[in-house]
Amino acid sequence: MLTFFRDYFNERCRLAGQESVRHHADFASRDTFNYSQNLRRVWHGTSEKS
């Protein structure tokens, strides 16, 4: 039973870390006004800079 909570916690931390890196890469992007590229990164959950 505790294994479930440990696995859940680890998965949440992993996803939070990915989200943090993605957010930083999007914020640091020099293409601030390239909305289509930024939306593509958000939509697909990826960032070219991460």
Secondary structure, 3 states (H helix, E strand, C coil): CHHHHHHHHHHHHHHHHHHHHHHHHHHHCCCCCCHHHHHHHHHHCCCCCC
